Amino acid sequence: MIHCSETLEELEFLQSGHGPFRELLKNLGRWDGSFVAPACSPVAWLDRLTCLGPDILLVHVQELVYGDLAILRKAGSPVVICPGTIQYFHREPPRVLEMWKAGLTLALGTDSLASNQELDLFAEMQALHQLIPELEPGRILQMATSMGGRALGIPGAGRLRPGVRFDALGFRESPKGGPGALSEWICAARPRPDARFLQGRDGCNRALRANPPL
């Protein structure tokens, strides 16, 4: 997992070798003057270093430049978007719609409590829905479930279908109207689950039948 292309200052440092990142390294006593800026984006730099691929998760990818999407699509590196961190720093939303069109694997993350108020994936879905209202709620739900499983390389994770382990959340109250209405409700209302199941058992490790009826 690599935090990549999160800030404009990061781009400036790799483009020119100057800026706040250089000053930070100096203040930390980590600058020896030997670094030569590659004059490219963070995504392109990782590609040159052969540090991209399906098993390398890139976190944030907030600042893309021309050519980055093509590199990511070819490399197959999943991208983890952290809406809570974006709101914490009052940043502009990343180009999620373009990433979707490019066919990238997109997942949701919280980053950490260093730049977030809580570690709650429902909060991240709600935040992304607010940041990019034109992004379909169904896609946001995918980013929190099946896309997350794909990004982590866990077959079947985040999906309910025959042959996979039964990991699920249950809600007593949910809207009618099919998958679209359900996705919109989950992303907009940030509901609290009434029950959870892990490998066919409830969250308290009791048998499945011990859960209250939903």
N, C-alpha and C positions, 0 to 999 in steps of 0.2 A: 504494500500500500504506500502510495506516494502522494503527498499534498502538492498539487501542481497548478501553476498559473492562477494563483489566488488573487494577486494584487498587481496593479500597474507598476508598483515599485519593483516587483520581481522581474517583470518584463524589461524595465529600464536597466536593471543590473546585468541581465544576460545580454542585452543589446549593446551596452556601452561600458559596463564594469563600474559605473558610478551610481550615485543616488543613496537613499537611506539604507539599503542593505549593506553597501560598502562601509558606511559610517558605523552601522551596528557591529559589523565584524571587527572594525578597528577598536571600538569601545570595549569589545569582549576580548581583545588581544588575540584574535584569530586571523588577522589580515597580515600576510607576509609579502604581499606585492607580486606573488607569482601567478595569480589568476589572470588568464587572458579571456576576455568576454567572447563567447562564440558568435555573437551578433545574430542571434535567432531567438525564437520563442522558447519557453520552457518545454512545450510539447515537442518541438523539433529537436531540442537539445537531448531530451530523453530518448528520442528516436535514434539520434546519432550514437548515443551510448548503448544502444540495443537494450534499453530498459523498459520497453513496452511489449505488451502481449496480452492474451486472454487471461493470464493469471496475475496480471499487474493492475490493481485498482488505482485509479487516479481520483483524488478527492478535490472537490471544488471546481476546477477548470472554469474559473470565473471569467478570465480574460483570454479570448481566442483571437488569433490573427489569421490572415489569409494562409490557407494551406494546412492549418491545424486539423480541421475536420477530416480532410482526406487522409492525413497521417493516422488519426485515431481509428478511422473506419478500416484502413488496411491492417493496422496492428491488432485490432479487436480488443483493446483495453476498455474495460467497463469504467464508467464515470459515476462518481457518487456526489450527488448534489446535497448541500446542507442548508436548507432554507432558514433555519433558526440562526445560523451564523451570519447569513446574508442580512437578516433583519437586525441582528445585534450590532453590526458595523455600518448599518444604513447604506449598504451597497446596492448597485443596480442588479436586477435579476440576470443570471447567466442565459446564454442562448439555447435554452432547452428545446424550443420548437425546432431549431435548426439541427440540433443533435438527434432528435427523433427522426427527422426527415433523412438524415444521413445514416440511419440504421444502427446507431450506437446502443449499447446496453446501458441503460440509465437506472440508477438505484438511489434511494434516499438514505441519508445519514444524519446524525446529530452533531458531528464533529467532536465536541467535548464540552464539559461544563466551563471550560476556560472561555468559551465564546457562545454560550447558550444558557438559557435559564433552566432548562430541564432536558432529560433524555427520554423523549416521548415521541414515537413515530407518528402518532395521531396528530400531535402538534406540528410535526414537519409537513404532513399532508395538508393540514389547514393553512400553514404558512405559504406553501408553494401555490396553493389555490388562490391565495390573496395576492401573491407576487405576480403570478402569470394567470389571470382569470381566463384567458383564451385557451389554455391547456386543458384538454378534456379530463374531467375527474377520473374517468376510467383508466386513463394513462397514469395519473398520479397514483391510483390504487395499485396498478401494476408495478410501479417503481418501488412501492413499499412492500410488495409481496413477491411475485414470481420473478421480477427483474432482479430483486435483491438476492434471491436464491441463485439465479444464473450468474450474477456477479461474483458470488462467493464460491461458485463451482459445486453447489449442493444439488444434485439431481432431484427434481420434484418438489423442492422447497418452495413454499409460497403458493402452492396449488392444491385444490381439492379435486381429486380424480381417482379412479380405481387404480390400485397398485402402489399408491404412495402413502406414507405415514400420515395419520390423522392429527395434524396440528391445526387448530382452528379457534376462533373467538366466536362467542355467541351473544346475541343481542335480543332482549325481550321485546323492545320497541324498535321498529324499523319501518321505513316508508314503503308503500306499495308502488308499483310502476316498473318493476324490472331492474336489471343491472344498472342502467343509467341513473335512475333515481336513487338507488342504493349508494352508488359511487359518489354522487353529488352530496348526499346526506353525510356520508363518512367524512368527506373532505371539508365540507362547510360547517358542520355542527360539532365535529370532534367528539363523537359519542364515547361513552365509557362502556366497555364490554361487561356483560353480566356473568359470563363464564368463559373459561379457556381450557383447551384440551391439548395435551402434549403426548404424542404417540398413543392416542386413544384413551388417555386418562386425564382427569381434570388437573388443574394447577396445583392442587393440594395432594396429588399422588393417590387419590382414591379412585376406585373403579369408575369407568365411564358412567354407569347407571346411577352413581351416587350424586351426580350433578342435579341441581334443581331443574324442573322442567322449564323449557323455554318456549 
